[in-house]
Amino acid sequence: MKLKRVCGEGYRKGSHQLNNSCHGCPDFLGEARKHRTKQKILKMSTRNTSTKKIKTSFSASVFSVAKTFDMKKIIITSFAFLIALAPFRLMAQENMHPTPPQVGSTTLVNAVIHVGNGQVINGDIVFENGKIVYVGSPATLPAEYTKTIIDLKGKQVYPGLIATSTNLGLVEVGSVRATADFNELGDVNPSIRSLVAYNTDSKIINTLRCNGVLLAHIVPRGGTISGTSSVVQLDAWNWEDAAYKTDNGIHFNMPALVNRPNQGGGGGGRRRQQGDQEDPVKQGLDRIEGIRKFFREAKGYLANSNPSPVNLKFEAVKGLFNKSQTLFIHCDLVKEMMIAMDFAKEFDFKVVIVGGSDSWIIADLLRENNIAVILAEPHSLPATDDDDVDQPYKTGAALQRAGVLFTICMDAGDGFWQQRNLPFEAGTMAAYGLTKEEALSALTSNAAKILGIDDKTGTIEKGKDANIVVCDGDILDMKSSLVSAVYIQGREINLDNKQKQLFERYKYKYGIK
């Protein structure tokens, strides 16, 4: 029953309409407000009822379809639809993956073999189940190895190149902090293992293989003692598969013993002011003395057969004292390298200098103390203003003449992706005093000896892993180097990479042939 109010006349039965003459009446306004509220409630109730009817109708329809059609047919149809979409999904995925282990034998014939120790021979190579079983003349090739033959037609064959002192796999994009996992908090971290952070899915790895780099020495950064390094092979599903030599060294970043008035003695790049009392050289010597004290305490701790409580940092450097590990000391100046030699004498450590810009000055002293050197990238400026502008190119030849074992590395901030240029850095040294074979040996047999893996790789010799690079030209020459095939432990590796895929993608887009 609907009621309307007429001014001063009380309530009476009537329609929804109200008299226009009553708009100004207070009684009318109150009644109108109640009337509108009631109308809204009625509309909402009607809408909810309609929605319920639609839902009920839809559910009934679905149930009816399910009863009408055979569910097996529906499943088969859906599966077929997904299969039809699969090629479009796969086209967006990478086609690069690790190669299964070699089974059987492979024979490379008519090759120019650069052994890696200075020798060059024309002959054949046979590797079976990942190991080299024959290197020599075709005349003495055993008959059982003539089943699977690859004719190289005079191509150059080299041992796999080794990238030393790199953070490859620990950082993907230098400007993106989230992709960097090479720097640990703290100053003394010998128990940190770089290997467990190594990313085998890095897009950079495949670009290195295309230039013949098949092994890498993965090194942490940060702090005075930054942790342990390991050697990996560059074709693996995970870091366990990649491990070639585990925890082979501890890395000591020696403070720079040079007073630069225009540069900050502390972090953050703060410029030193005239009133500052800080002496960077004294601070550096104090930090070095702190590390010396750490090793003395570790030596006393390890002298106990059953030390208690266990000290993880002291346990981590145990390999330095029994010489199963190497102490890699990162330094450049003569006085810094002299301190490194003092460490070797006091603690009887096996020491390798990383950087060594001034190593040519004390080359004879380094040889006498059996100290090897990993030279920082030759394509750089001299260490001091007084040096020859081409001194970084000539340092390798000076060490070679003095009989110092050396290799080269890309130890700069971008050392992870620049490793692909490693053979060309050695090629530059070949133009400044080294022979081509000596420059090649620096990246192969010398690097293997320094890293302690020369029993497995570094040269193309019987019994060693089949880490082999096949090149159409000179691998040290940027112009003629064209790697056509690589083998890691006998398995042939896919030479595709992200850069090649992008090249082909945009060739297709713009119709370039």
Beta strands, then each sheet from edge to edge (+ up, - down):
strand 1: 3-6
strand 2: 10-13
strand 3: 105-114
strand 4: 120-128
strand 5: 131-136
strand 6: 149-151
strand 7: 156-159
strand 8: 161-166
strand 9: 213-218
strand 10: 225-233
strand 11: 243-253
strand 12: 326-331
strand 13: 351-355
strand 14: 372-375
strand 15: 406-408
strand 16: 468-471
strand 17: 483-488
strand 18: 491-492
sheet 1: 1+ 2-
sheet 2: 5+ 4- 3+ 6+
sheet 3: 5+ 4- 3+ 7+ 16- 17+ 18-
sheet 4: 8+ 9+ 10- 11+ 12+ 13+ 14+ 15+
end
